[in-house]
Amino acid sequence: MPIIECVPNISEGRRPDVVSGIVAAIAAVPGIIVLDSSSDSSHNRSVVTLAGDAAALQAGVMALVEATIAAVDLRGHRGEHPRLGAVDVIPFIPIEGVSMADCVKLARDVGAAIATQFSLPVFLYEEAATTSARRNLEDIRRGEFEGLAAKLALPEWTPDFGPAAPHATAGAVVVGARAPLIAYNINLATDRLDVAKKIAAAVRHSSGGFRYVKAMGIPLADRGIVQVSMNLTNAEKTPMFRVFELVKREAARYGVAVLESEIVGLVPSAALVASAEWYLQLEGFAPDQVLEQRLRAKRG
Amino acid sequence: MPIIECVPNISEGRRPDVVSGIVAAIAAVPGIIVLDSSSDSSHNRSVVTLAGDAAALQAGVMALVEATIAAVDLRGHRGEHPRLGAVDVIPFIPIEGVSMADCVKLARDVGAAIATQFSLPVFLYEEAATTSARRNLEDIRRGEFEGLAAKLALPEWTPDFGPAAPHATAGAVVVGARAPLIAYNINLATDRLDVAKKIAAAVRHSSGGFRYVKAMGIPLADRGIVQVSMNLTNAEKTPMFRVFELVKREAARYGVAVLESEIVGLVPSAALVASAEWYLQLEGFAPDQVLEQRLRAKRG
């Protein structure tokens, strides 16, 4: 059975009863597995992690949109995280037995269905984007809900599906397909924030580092140390072990040691297996030598 | 669903039609998944890898024994590998959602059933052993099929189940429970066999090394290099990364580099994840952060 992950972000993180009602509406859809749900009060935002096949996820996302736009009115919404819609962003991620092309098709099908059923403007992003100007979520989201009417009036921001005007209370939805994202942090045995910031600059794409790394240096004040906080946006092409080794080397240049690293949330098995392969110098290793993977393949 | 692995070794590796007939008899049992089957002609021996729950594996093993003793007559059997029976050894291995105690119980249930149904002497070994003298397979197997009648006549070698005399054509069966075994080899960038042998001696339990490592140094003549060939008999307690790092350090002492390592056959996901955790210095990592594991747990 093919496995697709879907990680919708909704603009509600302060009313647990509302969030649990929305999650319950998704979980009631046959074939949907809710892997995780977490809310951030200062962001006023929740992230739900779902898995299933294409048909189940499409039905699950429709249930999510219906429940969310019934409960969330962006006109009174405040929070630290930028947002364009009540249902802000819906990425589909290939995990096993599906291609990125399958997820792009699913994103476009779901985007069209959302626009039709709920009269919402829909933008397609990342791998599902229809133009390069719409690949980056940040570019689509710039101006936020409050600037959406003006943005949609510009010819270059005609939505991919649905009306060229915001939904009065729910704004717009961004739907797309992308590689799995790993939230990966490396803690340094120092309180020198400048060192964390310099290392973040060395490793991240925007300032000349690895293509699929976003990074910033932040203090962990309660522990008296600093952290290189990262998102690895394609761990197949920019793998964890390479990022870890570069951060360790850069830290050594300042006489600083790596204390530990941490993964926040979920990580695909393949990212860890790739790290084991590299460090153990495993040659000729095939993924189906992993017992659990062989088992899944044989079960079909 | 709990997953138990079972890796029966049978004394037939030269007649592919006989082996495939035996494998087909196992595969016909509902709930059994045949993960792998490989035959070695010089050993005249085949290894079948099965997975399932306890009930399915018990039925599958009974089918295996019936088909094997019907086809294999040890009186004419020659091969390099020591063996006591037509069905030589049947280990049960806990993989997921089962304990070692569950596998010990299964081994004893299956051992009793084999003795009753096929009038075969059965020894229990490793975790399922009834005395410490029977923990090691090598001790039970010493004397082989040809010495079995004399061995069974000794009071200390009364079988755990079944008659105290060999089955005329099928000898005896050894049934047990053990941790997953990883066949792990490290290739050195040298043709110096003495170096491989010295490293093997340093790393293996029998000569003072790690408790759960068996190792020998062998030449890979066709490649002009040498190999430290190992079995890791409990990779939870003696993990791959620690073995790799020790071999690398010992090799450096002789001015030799590690060329690569290799895993032969299957490896439990946990062994690779543990290596990634160690090298990446991951703190606070929980197995259910692995997406596929979370998915299996949520599916129930």
Interface residues (C-beta under 8 A of the other chain):
Chain A: I3 E5 I33 V34 L35 D36 A51 I95 E96 P180 N187 M240 F241 F244 V258 L259 E260 S261 E262 I263 G265 L266 V267 P268 S269 L272 V273 S275 A276 E277 Y279 L280 Q281 L282 E283 G284 F285 Q289 V290 L291 E292 Q293 R294 L295 K298 R299
Chain B: I3 E5 I33 V34 L35 D36 A51 I95 E96 P180 N187 M240 F241 F244 V258 L259 E260 S261 E262 I263 G265 L266 V267 P268 S269 L272 V273 S275 A276 E277 Y279 L280 Q281 L282 E283 G284 F285 Q289 V290 L291 E292 Q293 R294 L295 R296 K298 R299
